[in-house]
């Protein structure tokens, strides 16, 4: 999802674009990881997964972003997400996570 905003009294070319991105965190066994923390460290953002392992970030600027997920047990997964783009599935205990378009 993409939202474009501009300053009401600014020049017409002043446009800021934000995106909503989402993904999942699961274990190597394919089961969803509830209550895992997911961060975008460079942006200073974090969220937590729901019972279904899903997470969402709002108001993300375009570009390539590194995401890190950590479970309550301390397992981690990292991945790269291009925004705008698709979703990302992070798998803890796996070698690499990938984004999908």
C-alpha positions as a printed Julia matrix, in Angstrom:
101×3 Matrix{Float64}:
  0.0     0.0    0.0
  1.35    3.44  -0.94
  0.4     6.82   0.51
  1.55   10.06  -1.12
  1.4    13.32   0.81
  2.46   16.88   0.19
  2.6    20.09   2.18
 -0.64   21.98   1.54
  1.04   25.37   1.15
  4.23   23.99  -0.42
  5.19   23.69  -4.06
  3.27   21.12  -6.09
  6.45   19.1   -6.53
  6.9    18.58  -2.78
  5.68   15.03  -2.44
  6.51   12.44   0.2
  5.77    8.79  -0.45
  5.26    6.23   2.32
  4.49    2.54   2.04
  2.97   -0.18   4.18
  4.98   -3.4    4.2
  4.2    -6.74   5.75
  5.58  -10.19   6.18
  5.77  -13.28   8.35
  8.16  -14.86  10.81
  8.23  -18.63  11.07
 10.47  -21.33  12.47
 12.53  -23.72  10.39
  9.64  -26.18  10.82
  7.3   -23.75   9.02
  5.24  -22.94  12.11
  4.45  -19.24  12.74
  6.46  -17.48  15.44
  4.12  -15.48  17.69
  5.4   -12.46  19.64
  8.69  -12.21  17.73
 10.2    -8.74  17.52
 10.83   -7.43  14.02
 12.98   -4.34  13.52
 14.16   -2.05  10.76
 17.29   -0.9   12.63
 18.31    1.92  10.25
 14.84    3.5   10.58
 14.6     2.91  14.34
 11.33    1.01  13.92
 10.08   -2.18  15.54
  6.9    -4.21  15.78
  5.86   -7.64  17.04
  4.26  -10.57  15.26
  0.76  -11.76  16.0
 -0.24  -15.32  16.79
 -0.13  -16.08  13.08
  3.47  -14.87  12.77
  2.47  -11.84  10.68
  3.83   -8.31  11.12
  3.31   -4.93   9.45
  5.13   -1.62   9.25
  3.41    1.61   8.21
  4.95    4.79   6.79
  8.1     3.21   5.34
 10.05    5.3    2.85
 11.09    3.82  -0.5
 14.43    2.03  -0.67
 16.18   -1.12   0.43
 15.69   -1.97   4.1
 17.33   -4.57   6.32
 14.95   -6.35   8.7
 15.87   -8.38  11.77
 13.51  -10.72  13.63
 14.2   -12.16  17.09
 12.08  -14.7   18.94
 11.59  -14.95  22.69
 14.01  -17.91  22.62
 16.71  -15.66  21.1
 16.67  -17.1   17.59
 17.26  -14.54  14.85
 16.6   -14.08  11.15
 17.62  -11.26   8.84
 16.41  -10.23   5.43
 16.37   -7.42   2.91
 13.21   -5.83   1.59
 12.92   -3.48  -1.38
 10.19   -0.86  -0.91
  7.93   -0.54  -2.8
  7.78   -4.22  -3.42
  6.3    -7.37  -2.05
  6.29   -9.01   1.32
  9.12  -10.67   3.23
  9.16  -14.03   4.97
 11.74  -14.36   7.74
 12.61  -17.87   8.86
 14.45  -18.24  12.16
 16.94  -21.07  12.18
 17.34  -20.92   8.37
 20.32  -19.63   6.38
 18.56  -16.82   4.5
 15.22  -15.08   4.3
 13.76  -13.75   1.11
 11.31  -11.18  -0.12
  8.47  -11.98  -2.51
  6.89   -9.73  -5.11
